[in-house]
């Protein structure tokens, strides 16, 4: 069976380190196909963990993984909802 995994593009930027695979973590956006969801990185940062802390706890991660996780999160919350008048 062919493995389905795609990189994420947000606006004009392609985030090659953020992947979505229906067979990994239920299709959540993850770091490079690993079982480390973007949401975990964001939660760790929100809890006060530094990049250094995260990289020590998850040695398979790189600084760019954290940066792209933040870029992805920023993109998802910046989507605008415009009212439609009929």
N, C-alpha and C positions, 0 to 999 in steps of 0.2 A: 504494500500500500504506500502511496506517495505521501511524504510528510508535508504538511501544510504549515508554513511559518512565514510570516511577513514582517518586514520592517515597517516602522511607522513614519509617515510624513505629516508634518504639521505646518500648514501654511506653505511658506517657501523653503522650509528647512526639512531635510530628511534626517531623522534620528535613527541611524543605523544600529545603535546599541539597544534600542527598545524594540522588542519583538512580541508578536501576538501569535500564539499557536493554540488552537482549540484543545490540543492534547496535553498542554502544559499549564498547570494551575488554573484549569477551567477557562482558558482563553484570556486570562488577565494579562495586561501589558507587563512583560518581564524584562529583565536585563539579559541580553544576548542569549535567549533561549534557556537560561538557567532557571531554576525554581526560586528565583528571587524577584517577587513582584515590585513594580515601581511604587505601589502603595506602601510597602514596607519601608522603603528608603525615605519616603516623605514622612511617614509616621515617626521614624527614628529621628529625623531632623526636627520635627515638631516637638519631640520629647526632649530636645536639647542636646542630642548627640552630635558631636563634631564629625566632619569628614574623616578625620584621623581615626576616631573611635569606630566609625562604620567600617573603614578599610581594615582595621585590626580585627574586628569581629567577623568580617566576611572577606578573607584574603583573596578570594577569586574575583572580587570587584576591583575596579580601577577608578581613579578620580573622574574620568570622563563619564563613567556610568552614573555617578551621582549627579553630575552636571546635566546630563541628558534627562535624568529622572525629573529634575526640577524644571527643565524646559518643557517636558511633556505635561507636568502638572499645571504649569502656568498656562499652557495652551488650552488645556481642558476647562479651566475655570474662566477663561477669557471669552468663551463663546457667548455671543449676545443673543438674547431673545427679543425679537421685535414684535410689537402688537400689530395685528392685522385688522384693519377696519373694513367692514363690509358695507 
